[in-house]
Amino acid sequence: MTSPAPLDPAERQRLLTLATYASVGVALLLIVMKSSVWLMSGSVSVLASLIDSLMDAGASIINLLAVRVALKPADRGHRFGHGKAEALAGLAQSAFITGSAVLVLLQGIKRLMEPQPLEAAWLGVAVMLFSIAATVGMLLLQRHVIKRTHSTAIRADALHYRSDLLMNTSIILALILAYYGVPLADALFGIGIAIYIGYGAVTIGLAAMQTLMDHELPDEIRREALRLAREVPGVLGVHDLRTRESGQHWFMQVHVELPGGLTLNEAHELGENVRKAIQTTYPQAEILVHKDPV
């Protein structure tokens, strides 16, 4: 498993800033449009989409702030950098999404108990079609940024917009069914969307917690790092590999077994060879090599 060459810091900052500002802009535009349609139609499913857009806007603003913090270089008080700000943003997004899911679920249950006719259903369909087009454009931009930067915050934001595609499509179906005489479809689809949003909240929250709790990097990366270390000429064995992730940075600690008769300079040189072998494949990793004589 290989990684692309690290981006120039200025280019990385430009891409992340572009993605976060675009996300905020799209969310605010959709909020205005969906608010108007909801006020005219009273649709629960449109309300679900509106609340989701409100949460998207809040999450995107949090992302914007988190990305600015995460891009700061390491300083005296944060020697390992500020990368975990992105995971904190993901955790905050999880809380936002959970709140939106609960609100939509309650509104859907209320509408099931007290059915009401929909107004301006076709206007709602038009807004949902526009939302789908805007969401696809946003996802294409985010996909490019994630591919270049591997940002946790942008990846979490993209999860919202991918779920929005399914949600907006289902809302169109609910509005059409309600218009043609299935009034409960709107409430049922709203409840289904709420459950789906809640599932997404759990997914994002768990991923953010793993990063904040210094969870190990994936097994395939660990196996490859161990293999690279073992293949360095002069290394007799490798053990106690420890890894963690902080934003765009990886941290690895590994013990290598070297012949006990080596001089300090020779042992240091072998340790540097191990570090370079791993870092060539994983340039985003900061690697600490401990030498054990055998």
N, C-alpha and C positions, 0 to 999 in steps of 0.2 A: 504494500500500500504506500503510494508516494504522494507527496504534496507539492503544489506549485510553488515557484520561487516567491519569497515574501514580497509584498507590495511596498513601494515607496510610501513612507508614512503620510506624506501630503496627498498622494493619490488615494490611499485608503480612507483618509479623513474626508476627502471630497465625495467618494462613493457612498460612505455611510451617511454623511450629511444629506446628500441628494435623496437617498432612499427614505430617510426619516421625514424630511420636509414634504416629499411627495405623498407619503402615507398620511400625514396630518392634513394636507390639502384635500386629498380625495375623501377622507373621512368627513371633513367639515362640509364639503359640497353635498355629499350624500345625506348628511344630517338635515340640511335645509330642505332638500327635495322630499325626503321621506316624512319629515314633520308635516309638510303641507298636505301630502297625500293621506297621512294618518288622520289628521284633523278633519279631512273631507269624507273619508271612508269609514273610520272607526274600526278598521281591520286589526285583529289581534296579531296576525302574521306580519303585517306591515309594522305594527308596534314592535314586534320582536326584532325585525330588521333594523328599525330605528334605534332601539336600545343597544343592539349590537354595534351599530355605527358610532353611537355615543361612547361605548366602551373602547372601540377601536381608536377613536380620537384621543381618549384619555391615555390608552396604552401607548399610542404613537408619541404623544408628548412625553410620557415617561421614558420611552425609548430614546427620544431626542436628547433628553438630559443625561440618560445613562451612557449613551454613546460618547457624549462630550467628556464625561468623567473617565470612561474606560480608555479613551484615547490619550489621556494624560500619561506622560512617562513616569517611571518609578521615581520616588522621591525619598527623602530621609524618613518620613513617617510610613511610607508604603513601599518597602524595598522590593516587593514582588509585583509592583504595578497596581493598577486599578481595574483590572479586567473583570473582577467579580461584580462590578456595577451592572454588567449586562445580565447576570443571573438574578440580581436583585430586581431588575426591571421585569424579568420573566415572572418572578414570584408576584410582583405587584399586578401584572397583567392577569395572572391566574385569579387573584382576588376580584379584579374588575369583572372578569368573565363569569365567575360564580354569582356575583351580585346580579348581573344581567339575566342569567339563567333563572334565578329564583323569581325575579319580577315578571318575566314572561310566563313562567309556569303558573304563577298565581292568577295572572290576567287571563290565561287560557282556560283555567278551571272555572273562573267566574263567568266567562263567556259561554262555556258549556252549560252552566246552570241557568244562565239568562241570555239565550240566543237573541241576536239583533241583526236586522238586515244590513247588508253592506251597500255603501254608496260609492260612486266613482271608482268602481272596480277596474275598469279598463285603464284609467289614469294610473292606478297602482301597478298594473301590468307594464305600462310604458316606463315607469320609473324603475321597476325591477330589471327591465331589459337594459336600461342605461347603466344601472348598477353593475350588471354582469359585464358590460363592455369596459367600464372603468376599472373593475376588479381584475379583469384579464390583463389590462395594460399595467396595472400596479404589480401584479405577480411576475410579469415578464421583466420588469425593472428589478424587482427584489431577487429574482432568480439569478440575474447577472451579478448583482452586488454580493449575494451569498456565495456564489461560485468564486468570486475574486477575494472576498474577505473572510468567509466562514463565520460571520457574525452570529452569535447566539441570539442577540436581541432582534436582529432583522429576521432570523429564521423563525422566531416565535411570532413576530408580526405577520410573516407570510402564512403561518398556520391559520391565523384569523381570516385572511383573505381567501385562502383555499376553502375553508368552511363556508365563507360567504357565497361562493359559487353555488354550492349545493343548496344553501339556504334560500338564495334568491330564486333559484329554479323551482324549489318546492313552493315558495310563496306565489309564484305565477300560477302554478297548478291549483293551489288553494283558492286564489281569487277567482279563477275561471270556474271551478266547481261551485263555489258559493254563488256566483252570478247565475249559474244555470240550475239552481235549486237544491244545492247541498249545503245548507247554512252552517252545519257543524264542521265542515271541512276546514274552515279558517281557524277555528279554535283548536281542532285536533292537530293541524299542522304546526300551529304555534307552540303547543305542548311538546310535540316531537322535536322541534327546533331547540326548545329550552333544554331538553335532555341531551341533545347533541352538543350544545354549547357547554353544558356542565361537564361532559366527558372531555372536551377540549381543555377546560380549565384544569382538570385533574392531571392531564398529560403534561401541560406546560409547567404546572406547579411541581410535579415530581422531578422533571428534568432540571428545573432551576435548583431544587433542593439537592440533587445529586452533585451539581457543580459546587454549591456552597459548602457541602459536606466533604469536599475533596475526594470525590469518587474517582477510582482508577480509570485511566484511559481504556478504550475497548481492547479486548483480548488480542485481536489480530495485530494491533499496533504494538502491544507489549511483546508478543512473540517475535515480531520482526525486529524490534530493538534488541532483544536478547540474541537473536541470530546474527545480527550485524556485529555485536560486541564479540561474540564467540569466534567470528571469522577473522578477527584482527590477528595477524601473526604475532606469536609470543604470549597470547592470552591462554591460560590453562583452564579457566572456568569462569562462569558468571553466575551471580546469585543476588537475591534481595533487591530486585528492581522495584522501585516505588515511583508512581506517576500521579500527576494531578493536572487539572486544567484551570486556567484563570483567564477568561475572555479569549483572546487570540493566542495566548501564550501557553505552552506546555512546560511542565517541570518534571524532570526525571532524575532519579538518584539510583545508581547501580554500583554493586561491588564486583570487581574483577580480580581474579586470582592470578598472580604473577610469580615467576621463580624468585625464591627468597634471596638468591645471590646477586640480584640486580643492584646497580648503584641507584642513588636517589634520582639522578638525571635520567637514567634509562627507564626507571619505573614511571617517572613523570611523562616521558615521551610516549610510552605505551598507553598511558591513560589518556593523553591528548589524541592519540590515534583512535582510541575507542570513541571519544567524544565526537571527533570529526566524522567518523564512520556513521554514527547515528544521526548527527546533525545534517549531514549531506542529504539524507532521506527525509528527515523531519526538521526543516530549517526553523520552524516556529518553536522548537524545544530548547530549553536551557537545561544543560546536562551536567550533573555533578558525578564524577567518577571517583570511587574510593578504592584504593589499591590494597589487596590482602596478600601478604607473602605466603607461599606454600613451599 
